[in-house]
């Protein structure tokens, strides 16, 4: 008789407050938000969606570089940020426009970064710069969360990443490290279904991504990431646990409605039926349906939100496009003190500029 028992299936249920029709299924988890707050949440979600879509237009006209759309993932990021404190730290991957903006990064800085200017990473907010290497930045979040515990500071760290990162070894190092050193960290896995053109089903044999935290004995939970109320409820509890030196892994079930980046074409690997089905679970549409039942949403209110968003976006783009760089910047920000080689090259550049 084998000493190894059969594999026990993991519970694949997820926390949900609003179903896709906007019906409340768990009223006890509804946030204590009044009508003013609910309007603010919807208005912010519209702003983020339209700011995100603006990037595609900018890239298509040569005014921005390649950009990774976050369309469809607004509720996951917004719910998480609403649940933490302003002095907590956010560690984004590269698809976190909502999380970065809501945690204090000026919108013009976000545009500036994707326009190719590293000054877009220079801001006064508790947000680290974009991390392109998939799965690497959770280690940074864990180290910082550990430091907060050692220093007895109240802050926590939140690391955002997607399903593709769970196929990377560095994430597992972070998951192992966090509970051993009691790092004040929340891992927010946005399971959007696709790692570029690879579906989650072809990345892993695991029934869920949340169960990947089990071996490290990490608290873990699955949540409907397109339901901002559910995401907020789960994130709030996770943040409270993290402040008690108990790291948490959240698997937020969402969907990347757009392309992987502006250089991608989902039509090459996703069916129209799949995308049409996903759009029925759009977080904005779901919140809208709920607000209709509360007599908050009207077509007039929606138009007002869109007009306000477009004004903010236009001003942010204009501000970003006014930023210019000096050729000398190439030399001024490599080292604290220029090396002899850089001094020589700098002198050559100055002579060229003076003679031009």
Secondary structure, 3 states (H helix, E strand, C coil): CCCCCCCCCCCCCCECCECCCCCECCHHHCCCCCHHHHHHHHHHHHHHHHHHHHHHHHHHCCCCCCCCCCCCCHHHHHHHHHHCCCCCEEECCCCCHHHHHHCCCCHHHHHHHHCCCHHHHCCCCCECCCCCCCCCCHHHHHHHHHHHHHCCCCCCEEEEEEHHHHHCHHHHHHHHHHHHCCCCEEEEEEECCEECCEEHHHHCCCCCCHHHHHHHCCEEEEEECCCHHHHHHHHHHHHHHHHCCCCEEEEEECCCCCCCCCCCCHHHCCCHHHHHHHHCCCHHHHHHHHHHHCCCCCHHHHHHHHHHHHHHHHHHHHHHHHCCCCCCHHHHCCCCCCCHHHHHHHHHHHHHHHHC
